[in-house]
């Protein structure tokens, strides 16, 4: 969980605090007065407020985006199950289409949740091809009665929804949070810890407080980064709805 940008943030923020302790010994005595300390703390309060606002907005934004991705996967899985149920009503005429649908689901799961070694481009292209084949098969199918005519119409509507959602899920694997926001947030927090360290007493309690504070905000930054990659981060959208839908499609 605590890797990558979170670790970098912790090193920068906690390191800045330690640098602040070291700088204190190089400052002239008249720069370390109570008046100077109070002024610096007041200025840093503004930086602290800005950093808190930016981090809070980023956490809220990425959490909202993560929840939307989760709902899209659940809706996508439900539509796949509904499409399979419609195809079942066509009997033997839909056997090939059901096989293609199972293949589509397997490729989609591999595309979204497989490891980095998977060729996601080919998986995406194959899933699109399979869905197109199902749609072509439905368009060529001639229903013998009114009930199947209605079922064919419903199945085509579901496929249109599946194509739209499938494309959305593919493009939403890309990080959406602007990286400059995270860089600026880390910079503000580093500046804040630096100047707090300059005027803070150097003892174990203060160092522990700096350590825990840096750890807390770094974990928050790491969570933002992870939730911004909903299909490959430490916190990821669950593939269970898709896997369950695939299991229900067994012939």
C-alpha positions as CSV (number, residue, x, y, z in Angstrom):
1,X,0.0,0.0,0.0
2,X,2.7,2.5,1.0
3,X,4.8,2.6,-2.1
4,X,5.6,4.8,-5.1
5,X,4.4,8.3,-4.7
6,X,3.5,7.8,-1.1
7,X,7.0,6.8,-0.2
8,X,8.4,9.7,-2.1
9,X,6.1,12.1,-0.3
10,X,7.1,10.6,3.1
11,X,10.8,11.0,2.3
12,X,10.3,14.6,1.2
13,X,8.0,15.7,4.0
14,X,9.8,14.0,6.9
15,X,13.2,14.8,5.4
16,X,12.2,18.5,5.2
17,X,11.3,18.4,8.9
18,X,14.8,16.9,9.8
19,X,16.4,19.5,7.6
20,X,14.6,22.2,9.6
21,X,16.1,20.8,12.8
22,X,19.5,21.0,11.2
23,X,19.0,24.6,9.9
24,X,18.1,25.9,13.3
25,X,21.7,25.7,14.4
26,X,22.8,27.9,11.5
27,X,20.3,30.7,12.1
28,X,21.5,33.8,14.0
29,X,20.1,34.2,17.4
30,X,18.0,37.2,16.4
31,X,16.2,35.0,13.8
32,X,15.1,32.6,16.5
33,X,13.1,35.0,18.7
34,X,9.6,34.3,19.8
35,X,8.3,37.1,17.5
36,X,10.0,35.5,14.5
37,X,8.6,32.1,15.5
38,X,5.1,33.5,15.8
39,X,5.2,35.3,12.5
40,X,6.5,32.2,10.7
41,X,3.9,30.0,12.3
42,X,1.1,32.4,11.2
43,X,2.4,32.4,7.6
44,X,2.7,28.6,7.6
45,X,-0.9,28.4,8.8
46,X,-1.9,29.7,5.4
47,X,0.2,27.0,3.7
48,X,-1.3,24.4,6.0
49,X,-4.8,25.4,5.1
50,X,-4.1,25.3,1.4
51,X,-2.5,21.9,1.7
52,X,-5.4,20.6,3.7
53,X,-7.9,21.9,1.2
54,X,-6.1,20.5,-1.8
55,X,-5.6,17.1,-0.2
56,X,-9.2,17.0,0.9
57,X,-10.5,17.8,-2.6
58,X,-8.3,15.2,-4.2
59,X,-9.4,12.5,-1.8
60,X,-13.0,13.4,-2.3
61,X,-12.6,13.5,-6.1
62,X,-10.8,10.2,-6.4
63,X,-13.1,8.5,-4.0
64,X,-16.1,9.7,-6.1
65,X,-14.5,8.6,-9.3
66,X,-13.6,5.2,-7.7
67,X,-17.3,4.7,-6.6
68,X,-18.5,5.5,-10.2
69,X,-16.1,2.9,-11.6
70,X,-17.4,0.3,-9.2
71,X,-21.1,1.1,-10.1
72,X,-20.2,0.9,-13.8
73,X,-18.6,-2.6,-13.3
74,X,-21.7,-3.7,-11.4
75,X,-24.0,-2.4,-14.1
76,X,-21.8,-3.9,-16.8
77,X,-22.0,-7.3,-15.2
78,X,-25.8,-7.1,-14.8
79,X,-26.2,-6.2,-18.5
80,X,-24.1,-9.1,-19.5
81,X,-26.2,-11.4,-17.4
82,X,-29.4,-9.9,-18.9
83,X,-28.0,-10.4,-22.4
84,X,-27.2,-14.0,-21.8
85,X,-30.7,-14.6,-20.5
86,X,-32.2,-13.0,-23.6
87,X,-29.9,-15.3,-25.8
88,X,-31.0,-18.4,-23.8
89,X,-34.6,-17.7,-25.0
90,X,-33.5,-18.1,-28.6
91,X,-32.5,-21.8,-28.0
92,X,-30.0,-23.5,-30.2
93,X,-29.9,-20.6,-32.6
94,X,-28.0,-18.6,-30.0
95,X,-25.5,-21.2,-28.9
96,X,-22.6,-19.6,-30.8
97,X,-23.5,-16.1,-29.6
98,X,-23.5,-17.3,-26.0
99,X,-20.0,-18.8,-26.6
100,X,-18.9,-15.5,-28.0
101,X,-20.3,-13.7,-25.0
102,X,-18.4,-15.9,-22.6
103,X,-15.3,-15.2,-24.6
104,X,-16.0,-11.5,-24.5
105,X,-16.3,-11.6,-20.7
106,X,-13.1,-13.5,-20.2
107,X,-11.1,-11.1,-22.4
108,X,-12.7,-8.1,-20.7
109,X,-11.7,-9.4,-17.2
110,X,-8.1,-10.0,-18.5
111,X,-8.0,-6.5,-20.0
112,X,-9.1,-4.7,-16.9
113,X,-7.6,-6.8,-14.0
114,X,-4.7,-8.8,-15.4
115,X,-1.1,-8.1,-14.5
116,X,1.2,-5.8,-16.5
117,X,2.5,-8.6,-18.6
118,X,-0.9,-9.0,-20.4
119,X,-1.2,-7.4,-23.8
120,X,-4.0,-5.1,-23.0
121,X,-4.2,-3.6,-26.5
122,X,-4.8,-7.0,-28.0
123,X,-7.3,-8.0,-25.3
124,X,-9.2,-4.8,-25.9
125,X,-9.3,-5.3,-29.6
126,X,-10.4,-9.0,-29.2
127,X,-13.2,-8.0,-26.8
128,X,-14.5,-5.4,-29.3
129,X,-14.4,-8.0,-32.1
130,X,-16.3,-10.5,-30.1
131,X,-19.0,-8.0,-29.1
132,X,-19.3,-7.0,-32.8
133,X,-19.8,-10.6,-33.8
134,X,-22.6,-11.1,-31.3
135,X,-24.3,-8.0,-32.6
136,X,-23.9,-9.1,-36.2
137,X,-25.3,-12.5,-35.3
138,X,-28.4,-10.9,-33.7
139,X,-29.0,-8.7,-36.7
140,X,-28.9,-11.7,-39.0
141,X,-31.1,-13.8,-36.7
142,X,-34.7,-13.9,-37.9
143,X,-37.1,-14.5,-35.0
144,X,-40.0,-16.8,-35.7
145,X,-42.5,-15.2,-33.3
146,X,-43.3,-11.9,-31.6
147,X,-41.8,-12.9,-28.3
148,X,-38.4,-13.5,-29.9
149,X,-38.7,-10.3,-31.9
150,X,-39.1,-8.4,-28.7
151,X,-36.2,-10.3,-27.2
152,X,-33.9,-9.6,-30.2
153,X,-34.7,-5.9,-29.9
154,X,-33.9,-5.9,-26.1
155,X,-30.7,-7.8,-26.8
156,X,-29.5,-5.2,-29.3
157,X,-30.3,-2.4,-26.9
158,X,-28.2,-4.1,-24.2
159,X,-25.3,-4.6,-26.6
160,X,-25.3,-0.8,-27.4
161,X,-25.1,-0.1,-23.6
162,X,-22.4,-2.7,-23.3
163,X,-20.3,-1.1,-26.0
164,X,-20.6,2.3,-24.4
165,X,-19.7,1.0,-21.0
166,X,-16.9,-1.2,-22.3
167,X,-15.2,1.7,-23.9
168,X,-15.6,3.9,-20.8
169,X,-14.0,1.2,-18.6
170,X,-11.1,0.9,-21.1
171,X,-10.3,4.6,-21.2
172,X,-10.8,5.0,-17.4
173,X,-7.8,2.9,-16.6
174,X,-5.7,6.0,-17.3
175,X,-4.9,8.2,-14.3
176,X,-7.2,11.2,-14.1
177,X,-5.9,13.2,-11.2
178,X,-3.5,16.0,-12.4
179,X,0.0,15.1,-11.2
180,X,0.9,18.8,-10.6
181,X,-1.7,18.8,-7.8
182,X,0.1,16.1,-6.0
183,X,3.5,17.6,-6.6
184,X,2.3,21.0,-5.3
185,X,0.7,19.4,-2.3
186,X,3.9,17.5,-1.4
187,X,5.9,20.8,-1.8
188,X,3.6,22.7,0.5
189,X,3.7,20.0,3.1
190,X,7.5,19.9,2.8
191,X,7.8,23.6,3.3
192,X,5.4,23.4,6.3
193,X,7.4,20.7,8.0
194,X,10.7,22.5,7.2
195,X,9.8,25.7,9.0
196,X,8.0,23.8,11.8
197,X,11.3,22.0,12.4
198,X,13.3,25.2,12.5
199,X,11.4,26.5,15.5
200,X,10.5,23.2,17.2
201,X,12.4,21.8,20.1
202,X,14.6,18.9,19.2
203,X,13.5,15.9,21.3
204,X,12.1,12.4,20.8
205,X,8.5,13.4,21.3
206,X,8.7,16.1,18.6
207,X,10.5,13.8,16.2
208,X,7.8,11.1,16.7
209,X,5.1,13.7,16.1
210,X,6.9,14.8,12.8
211,X,7.2,11.1,11.8
212,X,3.5,10.3,12.4
213,X,2.3,13.5,10.8
214,X,4.5,12.9,7.7
215,X,3.3,9.2,7.6
216,X,-0.4,10.2,7.8
217,X,-0.3,12.7,5.0
218,X,1.8,10.4,2.8
219,X,-0.6,7.6,3.3
220,X,-3.4,10.0,2.2
221,X,-1.4,10.9,-0.9
222,X,-0.8,7.2,-1.6
223,X,-4.5,6.5,-1.3
224,X,-5.3,9.2,-3.9
225,X,-2.8,7.7,-6.3
226,X,-4.1,4.1,-5.7
227,X,-7.8,5.0,-6.1
228,X,-6.9,6.9,-9.3
229,X,-5.9,3.5,-10.8
230,X,-9.1,1.6,-10.0
231,X,-8.1,-1.6,-11.8
232,X,-4.5,-2.0,-10.9
233,X,-3.8,-0.1,-7.6
234,X,-3.6,-1.5,-4.1
235,X,-7.3,-0.5,-3.7
236,X,-9.0,-1.7,-6.8
237,X,-12.5,-2.2,-8.1
238,X,-13.6,-5.7,-7.3
239,X,-13.8,-8.2,-10.3
240,X,-16.2,-10.4,-8.4
241,X,-19.4,-9.2,-10.2
242,X,-17.8,-9.9,-13.5
243,X,-16.5,-13.3,-12.4
244,X,-19.9,-14.2,-11.0
245,X,-21.7,-13.2,-14.2
246,X,-19.2,-15.4,-16.2
247,X,-19.9,-18.3,-13.9
248,X,-23.6,-18.0,-14.4
249,X,-23.1,-18.2,-18.2
250,X,-21.8,-21.7,-18.1
251,X,-23.7,-23.9,-20.7
